[in-house]
Amino acid sequence: MNLLLMWGLFASCISEDHSDCTNQYIVNLSYMADGTREIFNEKIEKVQMFIFDNQQNILSQSELTGEETSYRRVLLPPLEQGDYRVVFIGNMFSTSVSGLDSGSYSEMFFAAESYLDGQVTSGNDSLYFASVDCRVEPYSDTRRQTFFKADFKSSHYDVSVEVVGIPLVTKSFDGHPTVMITGLSPVTDFNNLAGGSPVDYVLDATHDGVSTLKAECCIMRHLVHDNVYLKLLAADGSEIVSMNFKEFIEAHRDVIDCSKQEV
């Protein structure tokens, strides 16, 4: 049974009395990155939905069902006549939100649960964001469905690190160097802008058993790279090497374009 048929089962509209009648407001979800092909289902596995009134007050939050996410379509709950903003965040597996009652999208944000708990953070989920403005009109028996489209944007960068020439330490992993990124923006607000006081991420690194230390993570899409550094620290905490993100990106502009969705 599809989503729209299910909705119809619970509708209590009587043809002679429209007081309980509600038109359907449907949001189609889309993510095509920088291309022309739909890749939503390749990149986004779960979606959290937040509905706000026109005063930026939170009205409801819920996780889309697997069917809604798979079919990239969600039917909004019955809403009174008025203007609303619906926010969608994709892939909140280890991500939480804060500030929903602030009444300001710039003060509402999502971040790694470990960061919000005051713990060491090793990275973020591969997060995606979309918002759509919806106007709910008075009931009309000639306008049964209204469709909106939510275009997702990336809220993260992918980071992959390989450190070669690192011998395997068999007794204790503590003997291996620590891979760290400093100066990162830990949060993204409900305008999809990264921010917050800069923090350090300690990446989860693994050794290939030969000579290479590898680490992968996602970080928020900070806009200024000047004070962001990838660092390798010895077991005693001393700095072995430091690489500036801005300098690295400028040196590799032929393959790194931070204006793209998938970076």
C-alpha positions in Angstrom: 0.0 0.0 0.0 1.6 3.3 -1.0 1.9 6.4 1.2 -1.0 8.3 -0.3 -3.5 5.4 0.0 -2.5 5.0 3.6 -3.2 8.6 4.3 -6.6 8.3 2.7 -7.6 5.5 5.2 -7.3 8.0 8.1 -9.0 10.9 6.5 -12.4 11.7 8.0 -13.6 14.2 5.4 -17.3 14.0 4.7 -18.5 15.3 1.3 -21.4 17.3 2.8 -19.3 18.9 5.6 -15.7 20.1 4.8 -14.9 21.0 8.4 -12.7 17.9 8.8 -11.3 18.0 5.3 -7.6 18.5 4.6 -5.8 18.8 1.3 -2.6 16.8 0.9 0.7 18.6 0.9 3.5 16.4 -0.4 7.2 17.0 -0.5 9.4 15.3 -3.0 13.0 14.8 -1.9 16.0 15.2 -4.3 19.7 15.2 -4.3 21.7 15.4 -7.5 24.9 16.9 -6.1 26.5 18.8 -9.1 25.1 16.5 -11.8 21.9 15.8 -13.5 21.3 12.3 -12.2 19.2 11.6 -9.0 21.5 10.1 -6.4 19.5 10.7 -3.3 19.2 7.0 -2.4 22.9 6.4 -3.1 23.9 9.1 -0.5 21.1 9.4 2.0 19.8 6.4 4.1 17.6 8.1 6.7 16.0 11.5 7.1 14.8 13.6 10.0 12.1 16.2 9.4 11.4 19.4 11.4 8.4 21.6 10.8 8.4 25.3 11.8 5.8 28.0 11.7 6.5 31.5 10.2 7.9 32.7 13.5 10.6 30.0 13.5 8.9 28.1 16.3 9.3 24.3 16.1 6.0 22.5 15.7 7.1 18.9 15.2 10.0 16.7 14.5 10.0 13.1 13.3 12.0 10.6 11.4 10.8 9.6 7.9 9.8 6.0 7.5 12.0 3.7 5.4 9.3 3.8 2.7 9.2 7.6 2.6 12.9 7.8 2.3 13.1 5.1 -0.3 10.4 6.6 -2.5 11.8 10.2 -1.7 8.3 11.4 -0.9 6.7 12.5 2.4 3.1 13.6 3.1 3.1 16.5 5.6 0.8 16.1 8.7 -2.4 18.1 8.7 -1.5 21.8 9.2 -3.7 24.9 9.8 -3.8 27.5 7.1 -0.5 29.5 7.1 3.1 29.5 6.1 5.6 26.9 7.2 9.2 25.9 6.7 10.1 22.2 6.6 13.7 21.3 7.3 15.2 17.9 6.4 18.5 16.5 7.7 19.9 13.3 6.1 22.0 10.6 7.8 21.6 11.6 11.5 23.1 8.4 12.8 25.4 9.9 15.5 24.1 13.4 15.2 21.9 15.4 17.5 20.2 18.8 17.3 20.2 21.7 19.8 18.5 25.0 20.1 15.2 24.1 18.5 13.3 26.3 21.0 15.5 29.3 20.3 13.1 30.8 17.7 16.0 31.5 15.3 17.4 29.2 12.6 20.9 30.6 13.1 20.8 29.4 16.8 19.5 25.9 16.0 22.2 23.5 15.0 23.1 19.9 14.5 26.4 18.3 15.6 28.1 15.1 16.5 26.6 13.5 19.7 30.1 13.2 21.1 30.7 16.9 20.7 27.5 17.8 22.4 28.4 15.4 25.2 31.7 17.1 25.7 33.7 14.1 24.5 36.5 13.8 22.0 35.1 13.8 18.5 36.5 11.7 15.7 34.2 13.0 12.9 30.6 13.6 11.7 28.0 11.7 9.8 27.8 12.2 6.1 25.2 14.9 6.6 22.8 16.5 4.0 20.4 19.3 4.4 17.2 20.6 2.7 14.5 23.1 3.5 11.3 24.1 1.7 8.8 26.9 2.4 5.2 25.6 2.3 2.0 27.6 2.3 -1.2 25.7 3.4 -4.3 27.1 1.8 -7.9 26.8 2.8 -9.4 23.4 1.9 -10.4 23.0 -1.8 -12.2 20.0 -3.2 -10.7 20.9 -6.6 -7.1 21.0 -5.3 -6.6 17.8 -3.6 -2.8 17.7 -3.7 0.0 20.3 -3.6 3.6 19.3 -4.3 6.8 20.8 -3.1 10.4 19.9 -3.9 13.2 19.8 -1.3 16.6 19.9 -2.9 19.3 18.6 -0.6 22.7 20.1 -0.2 25.8 18.5 1.3 26.7 19.6 4.9 30.0 17.8 5.1 33.4 17.3 3.5 34.9 13.8 3.2 38.5 13.5 4.6 40.8 10.6 3.8 44.3 10.4 5.3 47.2 8.0 4.6 50.4 8.2 6.5 53.1 6.0 5.0 56.3 4.8 6.6 54.7 4.0 10.0 56.0 0.6 11.3 53.4 -1.6 13.0 53.5 -1.4 16.8 52.3 -4.8 18.0 52.3 -4.4 21.8 50.0 -1.4 22.0 48.3 0.9 19.5 49.2 3.8 21.8 52.6 3.6 20.1 51.2 4.7 16.8 51.0 8.4 15.9 47.8 10.3 16.5 46.0 11.8 13.4 44.3 15.1 14.4 42.5 17.9 12.6 42.5 21.2 14.4 40.4 24.4 14.0 37.2 22.7 12.8 33.7 24.0 12.9 31.8 21.6 15.0 28.2 22.6 14.2 25.9 23.4 11.3 22.9 25.7 11.8 19.5 25.4 10.3 20.5 27.6 7.4 23.1 24.9 6.6 26.0 27.1 7.6 28.9 25.6 9.6 30.1 27.4 12.7 30.8 27.2 16.4 34.0 27.7 18.3 36.8 25.8 16.6 37.5 22.3 18.0 40.0 19.5 17.3 39.0 16.1 16.0 41.0 13.0 16.8 40.5 10.6 13.9 40.1 6.9 14.3 43.2 5.5 12.6 43.9 2.0 11.6 47.2 0.4 10.5 47.4 -1.8 7.4 49.8 -4.2 9.1 52.7 -3.1 6.9 53.6 0.6 6.9 50.5 2.7 6.4 48.3 4.4 8.9 44.8 5.3 7.5 42.0 7.4 8.7 38.7 8.6 7.2 36.0 10.9 8.5 33.5 13.6 7.6 33.8 17.2 8.8 31.4 20.1 8.6 31.7 22.4 5.6 33.6 25.2 7.1 34.0 28.1 4.7 37.4 29.5 5.8 40.3 27.0 5.7 43.1 29.3 7.0 43.3 28.0 10.5 42.5 24.4 9.9 45.4 21.9 10.1 45.9 18.2 9.7 48.5 17.2 12.3 50.4 14.0 13.1 51.4 13.7 16.8 53.9 11.3 18.3 52.9 9.1 21.2 54.3 11.7 23.6 52.1 14.4 22.1 54.9 16.2 20.2 54.1 17.4 16.7 55.6 15.3 13.9 54.1 17.2 10.9 51.4 19.8 10.3 49.6 20.6 7.1 47.4 23.6 6.5 44.1 23.0 4.7 44.2 26.3 2.8 47.6 25.7 1.4 46.8 22.1 0.6 43.6 23.0 -1.2 45.3 25.8 -3.2 48.1 23.5 -4.2 45.5 20.9 -5.5 42.8 23.0 -7.0 42.9 20.8 -10.1 41.3 18.0 -8.0 39.8 19.8 -5.0 36.9 22.2 -5.5 35.1 23.2 -2.3 32.2 24.8 -4.2 31.1 21.3 -5.2 28.6 19.2 -3.2 30.7 16.1 -3.0 34.2 17.2 -1.8 
